[in-house]
Amino acid sequence: MSLLAPFRRRRAASSGLRRSVRLFRLFLAEQTDPDAFYASLASDAVDQMAPHIDLAGRTVVDVGGGGGWFTAAFRARGAHCYLFEPDRAELGLRIGVPAGAVLADGYWLPVRDGGADVTFSSNVLEHVPDPMGLIEEMIRVTRPGGLVYLSYCNWYSPWGGHEMSPWHYLGAGYARRRYLRRRGRLPKHECGVNLFPVHIGPVLRALRARPDVSIIEARPRYYPRWCRLLVRLPGLREVATWNLMLVMRRVG
């Protein structure tokens, strides 16, 4: 048996259907057991980065990482990871504020140009009014040859309306009213305030037109790797891709 066989089996398990089912089951319990879901999601995200860069000793900037699950996962792989989070309440989601965390806006990161080997953002883009502004800032702080990891929940995906899904397909206003009527309280997310429709096609076109980054991987984040073909299908990708994952390399 090849010495690489165990590694290949682990890699297949981490990118196949079993992984997708496991993440979906954890997602269903996200409200009742957020620590289990986000810790697993963070480990999975670091696994997605591992084929592209040796993380040991690298400087990682975690943009909008909330309670610090992603920062902890990067540090567990030997990276020097720094968390920048604009919401003090989000920082306190876990017991205690993560060591070294900085209360900072993702549009104005207190990081010098090219100061990071990896700039990372998970499920933040749909919560900001200027998605490309956030992406541009992530690119700025990434060194030439470094990587930018970006994932976000596209609006027409099954979870695009977050806790109001799937009623967001009938409009954000209807989804909000229905949630209030059924739950007796306003949803955590309000379209135009802390949730914004963001799509796949426009983001891909904008990034492909930039001379300072090249896309090295684009695929649905939670699906098996072979589902990456969905991203090439305009229209269908907006509905069938639950969450878009992009890995980009800084150029120049």
Salt bridges, closest charged atoms under 4 A:
ASP35 OD1 - ARG94 NE 3.91
ASP44 OD1 - ARG19 NE 2.63
ASP47 OD1 - ARG77 NH2 2.51
GLU90 OE2 - LYS188 NZ 3.74
ASP113 OD1 - ARG140 NH1 2.52
ASP117 OD1 - ARG143 NE 2.50
GLU126 OE2 - HIS127 NE2 3.74
GLU126 OE2 - HIS162 NE2 3.52
GLU136 OE2 - ARG210 NH1 3.33
GLU137 OE2 - ARG140 NH2 2.84
GLU163 OE1 - HIS189 ND1 2.69
GLU190 OE2 - ARG176 NE 3.67
ASP212 OD2 - ARG210 NH2 2.78
GLU217 OE1 - HIS52 NE2 2.65
GLU217 OE2 - ARG219 NE 2.56
GLU217 OE2 - ARG225 NH1 3.22
